[in-house]
Amino acid sequence: MDVRAHIQANRDEFVATLSEWLAIPSISADPAHHGDVRRSAEWLADHLRRTGFPTVEIWETPGLPAVFAEWPAADPDAPAVVVYGHHDVQPVDPVEAWQTDPFTPTVRGDQLVGRGASDDKGQVLFHTLGLRANLAASGADAPPVTIRLLVEGEEESGSPHFADLLTRHRDRLACDVVVISDTTMWGADTPSMCVGMRGLTDCQIDVYGPRTDLHSGSFGGAAPNPARALAALLAGLHDADGRVAIPGFYDEVVEASEAERASIAALPFDESEWLADAASDAAVGEKGYSILERVWLRPTAEVNGVWGGYTGQGGKTIVPRSAHAKLSFRLVPDQEPALIQERVRRYVHDNLPPGVRAEVRFHGPGVRPCASDLDSAAVRAAREAMSRAFGTEVHYTREGGSGPEADLADILEAPLVFVAAGLNSDRIHAPNEKVEIPLLLKGAETVAYLWDSYATVLRGRDGGR
């Protein structure tokens, strides 16, 4: 039986198995569900053993558990692949907006509805179907590459212990390439590969002036006003062309290749639809870049919130003692969060008027950006496998959001390849999350082809250790 036939023959069993896993409310952000996250890990470990993985372990962290599984290739010199995903899910609030119970998976035609269906349990599970299809087609007892599956339990809570987990088990996770299945495609009829994710760092700026609120009639015009100082800082974040005006902000930015920009430009993008999704009447941003390039390829500085002084009903004519803002910065290769944090602090303190002081507090070390090498053998093979499964050209995209992928690349010292079958329309993180079952099957077909390809192209090539 060939790969596609095996997958189709096992479609119903796959959906039933996935539904069983989706019924476990593994919400990592809610302490009340931490027991369910552990139950989810145990379910996955049992499923992987039944799939045939000879080594399956639950890896503990100071928080919630991850699952590791390994199936060695018959050839000890075969390349090794780490497959990354996560088994925790987002909270379901507002639960009243769900048309069905979020943890009672429901099939509607070709859609499976339930929390985690697309992000990320469905995309983790298509790997087991794809591996079994590969073995069924070849008649082999072991995969053509060594497969090491790592499925964490804290991704939806910021992966706070993931880097330490990778460092602790780095030797056991040694690989030639890391395959990520936690992103989306452009569309069901326009398959695409993500080739990069932006990084992130965010902060709060607290600006202080007088030691108490002052009467604006008695002191206004002479006393320093922190709200005015903060407004000037925020207004100065961008220049007239929409570029971030913080000195040094772009020093390390690696420009996207013309090939990648051309692939993005070829996508069937509808600006009016995007504006409707954005609930906006106009697009703004850095001059010289399209909307998609602005949200995928370019770094940003966003004001997330501003407050200070009197904000109640009616007037209160004061010079406020303090003003505050929250900012976030999306980063692109090769911007380092630590350097951006230093430059933001310098920008703030270099632009304060006399009599005003500021504290800039960043919320942790930030998340580093990551990107794939479009010219690498690993990326080319994945694109060809995906094109074979979908029967059409595969485009390149990026993700505007952020995740732990840079830690995988840095700590394991391996290139990243993104193979996913979710859609932006899957209502990830929102009520009524769903996944398209035929696309999960195409994901399984893709990896079934990919393991055969990697057994050849990664042996001593540019994807190797």
C-alpha positions as CSV (number, residue, x, y, z in Angstrom):
1,M,0.0,0.0,0.0
2,D,1.4,3.4,-0.9
3,V,1.6,6.4,1.4
4,R,-1.5,8.2,0.3
5,A,-3.6,5.0,0.3
6,H,-2.5,4.1,3.8
7,I,-3.3,7.5,5.2
8,Q,-6.8,7.5,3.6
9,A,-7.5,4.0,4.9
10,N,-6.7,5.1,8.4
11,R,-8.5,8.4,8.3
12,D,-11.4,7.5,10.6
13,E,-9.1,5.9,13.2
14,F,-6.8,8.9,13.1
15,V,-9.7,11.3,13.7
16,A,-11.1,9.2,16.5
17,T,-7.6,9.0,18.2
18,L,-7.1,12.7,17.9
19,S,-10.6,13.4,19.3
20,E,-9.7,11.3,22.4
21,W,-6.6,13.4,23.0
22,L,-8.5,16.7,22.4
23,A,-10.9,15.7,25.2
24,I,-8.2,16.3,27.7
25,P,-8.3,20.0,28.8
26,S,-4.5,20.5,29.0
27,I,-4.6,24.2,29.7
28,S,-1.1,25.1,30.9
29,A,-2.0,28.7,32.0
30,D,-4.6,27.5,34.5
31,P,-3.2,25.8,37.7
32,A,-6.6,24.0,38.0
33,H,-5.8,22.1,34.8
34,H,-2.1,21.2,35.5
35,G,-3.2,17.7,36.3
36,D,-4.8,17.6,32.9
37,V,-1.6,18.7,31.3
38,R,0.1,15.7,33.0
39,R,-2.7,13.4,31.9
40,S,-2.2,14.7,28.3
41,A,1.5,13.9,28.5
42,E,0.7,10.4,29.7
43,W,-1.9,9.9,27.0
44,L,0.6,10.9,24.3
45,A,3.3,8.7,25.8
46,D,1.0,5.7,25.6
47,H,0.0,6.6,22.0
48,L,3.6,6.8,20.9
49,R,4.4,3.4,22.4
50,R,1.4,1.9,20.6
51,T,2.6,3.6,17.4
52,G,5.9,1.7,17.7
53,F,8.4,4.1,19.2
54,P,10.8,1.9,21.2
55,T,11.8,4.7,23.6
56,V,9.2,6.9,25.1
57,E,9.7,9.1,28.2
58,I,8.0,11.9,30.1
59,W,10.6,14.6,30.8
60,E,9.9,16.6,34.0
61,T,10.5,20.3,34.4
62,P,10.0,22.6,37.4
63,G,6.6,23.3,35.7
64,L,4.8,21.0,33.4
65,P,6.0,17.8,31.7
66,A,7.2,17.3,28.1
67,V,7.2,14.0,26.2
68,F,10.2,12.6,24.4
69,A,10.2,9.6,22.0
70,E,12.9,8.1,19.8
71,W,12.7,5.7,16.9
72,P,16.2,5.0,15.6
73,A,16.8,4.3,11.9
74,A,18.1,0.8,11.0
75,D,21.2,2.5,9.6
76,P,23.2,3.9,12.5
77,D,24.7,6.5,10.2
78,A,21.4,7.8,9.0
79,P,20.6,11.5,9.7
80,A,18.6,12.4,12.8
81,V,15.5,14.6,13.0
82,V,14.0,16.3,16.0
83,V,10.2,17.0,15.6
84,Y,8.9,19.7,17.9
85,G,5.4,20.5,19.0
86,H,3.4,21.0,22.1
87,H,0.5,19.3,23.9
88,D,-0.8,22.1,26.1
89,V,-3.6,24.4,24.9
90,Q,-5.0,27.8,25.4
91,P,-7.8,28.7,27.8
92,V,-11.3,28.6,26.3
93,D,-12.7,31.8,27.6
94,P,-15.2,33.1,26.7
95,V,-16.8,29.7,26.9
96,E,-20.2,31.0,26.1
97,A,-19.0,31.9,22.6
98,W,-18.3,28.2,21.8
99,Q,-21.0,26.5,19.7
100,T,-20.0,23.1,21.2
101,D,-18.2,22.1,24.3
102,P,-14.5,23.0,23.7
103,F,-13.4,19.6,25.1
104,T,-16.0,17.5,23.4
105,P,-14.5,17.3,19.9
106,T,-17.1,17.5,17.1
107,V,-16.8,16.5,13.5
108,R,-18.5,18.8,11.1
109,G,-18.0,17.6,7.5
110,D,-14.3,17.8,7.0
111,Q,-13.7,19.9,10.1
112,L,-12.8,18.8,13.6
113,V,-13.8,21.4,16.2
114,G,-12.2,21.5,19.7
115,R,-9.6,23.3,21.7
116,G,-6.1,22.2,20.4
117,A,-7.4,20.7,17.1
118,S,-5.0,22.9,15.1
119,D,-2.8,24.3,17.9
120,D,-1.1,22.0,18.3
121,K,-2.4,18.5,19.0
122,G,-3.7,17.8,15.5
123,Q,-0.3,18.9,14.0
124,V,1.6,16.8,16.5
125,L,-0.5,13.7,15.8
126,F,-0.2,13.8,12.0
127,H,3.5,12.8,12.5
128,T,2.5,9.4,13.9
129,L,0.2,8.8,11.0
130,G,2.8,9.9,8.5
131,L,5.5,7.7,10.1
132,R,3.3,4.6,10.0
133,A,2.4,5.4,6.3
134,N,6.1,5.6,5.5
135,L,6.8,2.3,7.1
136,A,3.8,0.7,5.4
137,A,4.9,1.9,2.0
138,S,8.5,0.7,2.4
139,G,7.7,-2.5,4.4
140,A,10.5,-1.5,6.8
141,D,10.6,-2.0,10.6
142,A,12.3,1.3,11.2
143,P,12.2,4.8,9.7
144,P,14.8,5.9,7.1
145,V,16.0,8.6,9.5
146,T,16.2,8.6,13.3
147,I,13.2,10.4,14.6
148,R,13.3,12.2,18.0
149,L,10.0,13.7,19.0
150,L,9.9,16.4,21.6
151,V,6.4,17.7,22.7
152,E,6.4,20.3,25.4
153,G,3.7,21.1,27.9
154,E,4.3,24.9,28.5
155,E,4.3,26.5,25.1
156,E,1.1,28.3,25.6
157,S,2.5,29.7,28.9
158,G,5.7,31.1,27.3
159,S,7.9,28.0,27.5
160,P,9.5,29.2,30.7
161,H,11.5,26.0,31.3
162,F,12.1,24.9,27.7
163,A,15.6,26.2,27.2
164,D,16.8,24.5,30.4
165,L,15.1,21.3,29.2
166,L,16.9,21.5,25.9
167,T,20.2,22.2,27.5
168,R,19.9,19.3,30.0
169,H,19.0,16.8,27.3
170,R,21.1,18.3,24.5
171,D,23.1,15.1,23.8
172,R,20.0,13.0,23.5
173,L,18.4,15.6,21.1
174,A,21.5,15.8,18.8
175,C,20.1,16.1,15.2
176,D,20.7,17.2,11.7
177,V,17.5,19.3,11.4
178,V,14.6,20.4,13.6
179,V,11.2,20.1,12.1
180,I,8.6,22.4,13.6
181,S,4.9,21.7,13.3
182,D,3.3,24.6,15.1
183,T,2.6,27.2,12.5
184,T,0.0,27.7,9.7
185,M,-0.3,27.8,5.9
186,W,-1.5,30.6,3.7
187,G,-4.6,28.6,2.6
188,A,-6.1,25.2,1.8
189,D,-5.6,25.8,-1.9
190,T,-2.3,27.8,-1.5
191,P,0.0,25.6,0.7
192,S,3.0,27.4,2.1
193,M,6.0,26.9,4.4
194,C,6.8,29.2,7.2
195,V,10.5,30.2,7.0
196,G,10.8,32.4,10.0
197,M,9.3,33.8,13.2
198,R,9.8,37.2,14.8
199,G,11.2,37.6,18.2
200,L,9.7,39.7,21.0
201,T,10.6,41.8,24.0
202,D,8.3,44.0,25.9
203,C,8.5,46.6,28.7
204,Q,6.8,49.1,30.9
205,I,7.9,52.7,31.1
206,D,7.2,54.6,34.3
207,V,7.8,58.4,34.1
208,Y,7.9,60.5,37.2
209,G,7.9,64.2,37.8
210,P,6.7,66.1,40.9
211,R,6.5,64.1,44.1
212,T,2.7,64.7,44.1
213,D,-0.1,65.8,41.8
214,L,-0.1,69.6,41.4
215,H,-2.7,72.3,40.7
216,S,-2.3,73.1,37.0
217,G,-3.2,76.8,37.6
218,S,-0.6,77.3,40.3
219,F,2.1,75.1,38.8
220,G,1.2,74.3,35.2
221,G,3.7,75.7,32.6
222,A,6.5,75.8,35.1
223,A,6.5,72.3,36.7
224,P,7.7,69.3,34.7
225,N,4.8,67.2,33.4
226,P,5.6,63.5,33.1
227,A,2.5,62.8,30.9
228,R,3.8,65.3,28.4
229,A,7.3,63.8,28.6
230,L,5.9,60.3,28.0
231,A,3.8,61.5,25.1
232,A,6.9,63.0,23.5
233,L,8.8,59.7,24.0
234,L,6.0,57.7,22.4
235,A,5.6,60.2,19.5
236,G,9.3,59.9,18.8
237,L,9.4,56.2,18.4
238,H,8.8,56.4,14.7
239,D,9.9,58.7,11.9
240,A,7.8,60.1,9.1
241,D,8.4,56.9,7.0
242,G,7.1,54.6,9.7
243,R,10.6,53.4,10.7
244,V,11.5,52.9,14.3
245,A,13.6,55.9,15.3
246,I,15.4,54.4,18.3
247,P,19.1,54.8,17.4
248,G,20.7,51.5,16.4
249,F,17.4,49.7,16.2
250,Y,18.1,48.3,12.7
251,D,21.9,47.7,13.0
252,E,21.7,43.9,13.0
253,V,18.6,43.5,10.8
254,V,19.1,40.9,8.0
255,E,17.2,41.9,4.9
256,A,15.0,39.2,3.4
257,S,16.2,37.9,0.0
258,E,14.5,39.0,-3.2
259,A,13.4,35.4,-3.7
260,E,11.5,35.4,-0.5
261,R,10.0,38.8,-1.2
262,A,8.9,37.5,-4.6
263,S,7.3,34.4,-3.1
264,I,5.4,36.6,-0.6
265,A,4.3,39.0,-3.4
266,A,2.9,36.0,-5.4
267,L,0.4,35.1,-2.6
268,P,-3.2,35.9,-3.3
269,F,-3.4,38.7,-0.8
270,D,-6.6,40.8,-0.6
271,E,-6.0,44.1,1.3
272,S,-9.7,44.7,1.8
273,E,-10.1,41.3,3.5
274,W,-7.0,42.0,5.7
275,L,-8.4,45.4,6.7
276,A,-11.7,43.8,7.6
277,D,-9.9,41.3,9.8
278,A,-7.9,44.1,11.3
279,A,-11.1,46.1,12.0
280,S,-9.4,49.1,10.4
281,D,-9.9,51.6,7.6
282,A,-6.3,51.9,6.6
283,A,-2.9,50.2,6.7
284,V,0.1,51.9,8.2
285,G,3.7,51.0,8.6
286,E,7.2,51.2,7.2
287,K,7.5,52.9,3.8
288,G,8.7,50.6,1.0
289,Y,7.2,47.4,2.3
290,S,3.9,45.6,1.7
291,I,1.5,44.8,4.4
292,L,2.7,41.2,4.6
293,E,6.3,42.2,4.6
294,R,5.6,44.6,7.5
295,V,4.0,41.9,9.7
296,W,6.5,39.1,8.7
297,L,9.8,40.6,7.7
298,R,10.2,43.9,9.5
299,P,10.7,44.7,13.2
300,T,8.2,46.9,15.0
301,A,7.6,49.0,18.0
302,E,4.1,49.1,19.3
303,V,2.4,51.1,22.1
304,N,0.3,48.6,24.0
305,G,-1.2,50.9,26.6
306,V,-0.9,54.4,28.1
307,W,-2.2,55.8,31.4
308,G,-1.4,58.4,34.0
309,G,-2.9,61.4,35.9
310,Y,-6.6,61.7,36.3
311,T,-8.8,59.4,34.2
312,G,-12.1,59.5,36.0
313,Q,-15.3,61.3,35.2
314,G,-15.3,65.0,34.7
315,G,-12.2,67.2,34.9
316,K,-9.4,67.4,37.4
317,T,-6.9,70.1,36.4
318,I,-3.6,68.8,37.6
319,V,0.0,68.3,36.6
320,P,0.2,64.5,37.3
321,R,3.1,63.1,39.3
322,S,3.5,60.1,37.0
323,A,2.6,58.6,33.6
324,H,3.0,55.0,32.3
325,A,3.1,53.1,29.1
326,K,3.6,49.5,27.9
327,L,5.5,48.8,24.8
328,S,6.4,45.7,22.7
329,F,9.0,45.2,20.1
330,R,8.8,42.4,17.4
331,L,12.2,41.5,16.2
332,V,13.7,39.9,13.1
333,P,17.0,38.1,12.4
334,D,19.6,39.0,13.7
335,Q,18.2,41.4,16.3
336,E,19.1,40.3,19.9
337,P,16.5,41.1,22.6
338,A,19.2,42.2,25.1
339,L,20.7,44.7,22.6
340,I,17.2,46.1,21.8
341,Q,16.5,46.4,25.5
342,E,19.7,48.4,26.1
343,R,18.9,50.7,23.1
344,V,15.3,51.3,24.3
345,R,16.6,52.3,27.8
346,R,19.1,54.7,26.3
347,Y,16.5,56.2,24.0
348,V,14.2,56.9,27.0
349,H,16.9,58.4,29.2
350,D,18.5,60.5,26.5
351,N,15.1,62.1,25.7
352,L,13.8,63.1,29.1
353,P,13.4,66.8,29.9
354,P,14.8,68.3,33.1
355,G,12.9,67.4,36.3
356,V,11.6,64.1,34.9
357,R,13.0,60.6,35.6
358,A,12.0,57.2,34.2
359,E,12.2,53.5,34.9
360,V,12.2,51.0,32.0
361,R,11.3,47.5,33.1
362,F,11.5,44.6,30.6
363,H,9.4,41.5,31.3
364,G,12.2,38.9,31.1
365,P,15.0,38.3,28.6
366,G,12.7,38.3,25.5
367,V,12.3,35.8,22.7
368,R,14.9,35.6,19.9
369,P,13.8,35.6,16.2
370,C,14.6,32.7,13.9
371,A,14.7,32.0,10.2
372,S,15.3,29.1,7.9
373,D,17.9,29.1,5.1
374,L,15.9,28.9,1.9
375,D,18.8,27.6,0.0
376,S,19.5,24.7,2.3
377,A,19.0,21.1,1.4
378,A,16.7,20.6,4.4
379,V,14.3,23.4,3.3
380,R,14.3,22.5,-0.4
381,A,13.5,18.8,0.4
382,A,10.6,19.9,2.7
383,R,9.2,22.1,0.0
384,E,9.4,19.3,-2.5
385,A,7.7,16.8,-0.2
386,M,4.9,19.3,0.6
387,S,4.4,20.1,-3.1
388,R,4.2,16.3,-3.8
389,A,1.6,15.8,-1.1
390,F,-0.5,18.9,-2.1
391,G,0.0,18.6,-5.8
392,T,0.8,22.2,-6.3
393,E,3.5,24.9,-5.8
394,V,4.4,25.7,-2.2
395,H,5.0,29.3,-1.2
396,Y,7.1,30.8,1.5
397,T,5.6,32.8,4.4
398,R,6.7,33.9,7.9
399,E,4.9,34.2,11.2
400,G,4.5,37.6,12.8
401,G,4.3,36.0,16.3
402,S,7.0,34.5,18.5
403,G,7.8,31.1,20.0
404,P,10.7,29.0,21.4
405,E,12.0,28.0,18.0
406,A,15.2,30.1,18.4
407,D,16.1,28.1,21.5
408,L,15.8,24.9,19.5
409,A,18.1,26.2,16.8
410,D,20.7,27.7,19.1
411,I,20.9,25.0,21.8
412,L,20.7,22.0,19.4
413,E,22.8,23.8,16.8
414,A,20.6,22.6,14.0
415,P,18.7,24.3,11.2
416,L,14.9,24.8,11.5
417,V,12.3,23.6,8.9
418,F,8.6,24.4,9.4
419,V,6.1,21.7,8.2
420,A,2.6,22.5,9.2
421,A,-1.0,22.1,7.9
422,G,-3.0,24.6,10.0
423,L,-4.7,27.7,8.7
424,N,-5.1,31.2,10.0
425,S,-8.8,30.6,9.8
426,D,-8.6,27.8,12.3
427,R,-9.5,30.2,15.1
428,I,-6.4,29.4,17.0
429,H,-6.6,30.8,20.6
430,A,-10.2,31.8,19.9
431,P,-13.6,30.1,20.5
432,N,-14.6,27.4,18.1
433,E,-11.1,26.4,17.2
434,K,-11.1,23.8,14.4
435,V,-8.8,22.0,12.0
436,E,-9.4,20.8,8.4
437,I,-9.1,17.0,8.5
438,P,-7.9,16.7,4.9
439,L,-5.1,19.2,5.6
440,L,-3.9,17.1,8.6
441,L,-3.8,14.1,6.2
442,K,-1.7,16.1,3.8
443,G,0.6,17.0,6.6
444,A,1.0,13.3,7.4
445,E,1.7,12.6,3.7
446,T,4.3,15.3,3.6
447,V,6.4,14.0,6.4
448,A,6.0,10.4,5.0
449,Y,7.8,11.6,1.9
450,L,10.1,13.9,3.8
451,W,11.8,11.2,5.9
452,D,12.8,9.3,2.7
453,S,14.2,12.5,1.2
454,Y,16.1,13.4,4.4
455,A,17.7,10.0,4.5
456,T,19.5,11.0,1.3
457,V,19.9,14.8,1.2
458,L,21.0,15.3,4.8
459,R,23.7,12.7,4.6
460,G,26.9,14.7,4.6
461,R,25.1,17.8,3.1
462,D,24.5,21.3,4.3
463,G,21.8,20.2,6.8
464,G,24.2,17.9,8.6
465,R,25.7,18.1,12.1
